[in-house]
Amino acid sequence: MDVLTPKQLPAAARLLALGKVVAVPTPRWYMLCARAADPAATNAVFRAKQRPTAKPLLLLLGSRATAEAQFDLSVDARLLAEALWPGDLALRLPWKPDVETVAAVGSPALVGCPDGILRHLVALAGEPLAATVCSISAAAAGETDHPALTAAQVAAFDQSTGAGIAAVVDGGICPQGRHMTIVDCPAGAAARLEREGTVHARAVEAALTPTGGPHVG
C-alpha cells in the first residue's frame, strides 16, 4: 500500500481511475473510496469490510448541481444541501426516474457532498465516488475492530483483512471519530432526521427553517 501526502491527490485519483481502492482522511475518520460506477472496485470494498451488499455504500458528489441532475430533491433536501453542503451531512435521496441507478449505493441512495481532502479527490476523479468508513462492518466487527483514525491504522486494517488498498492519503490523526449526520429526504415529503452525527440536529432544524419559524412537516 502506497502512502501519499495530500499534495499527491492526483496520484490517488489516477489509482481510482484504474479501479483501485484508496483510503482518504476526513475530520471523522479514514474512508475507503472507489469509483461508484465500477462494480469490481465497489465489490472489493464490500469484501474488505465483510459488509453485505444489501447495505449500500455512501455516494459522494462534487456539487449540488450533480445532485440536482441525478436525484429528486424535495424542498427540504434543497434547503439542507444549500445550507450544509459541502460538509458532514448525508441525505437519503430518491433517484430521478430517467437516471440509471448505481447498485453499490442503492435506491434511495445515501448522498454526500464532502469538504476538505475528500472534496478535492472527488473533483480530481471527475465522477461520483462510493465510500465507507475504513473498518470491519458492524455486524462482523469484534471488540478491537475500530474505524481507522490514522494512516497506520489503515495499514493495519489492510494487512489484517487483505483488503488490497492501493494507497492511503496520510492526513494525520482524524480527531472526531464520529458518523455523518443522515437526513431522509423523500420526494414530496418532509425531511426526517435519521441519525445525528457531526452535524447537530439543531443545525439541521435551522437549515430547514431559514426564516426562523418552526418547521412544519
Disulfide bonds with the S-S distance in Angstrom:
none
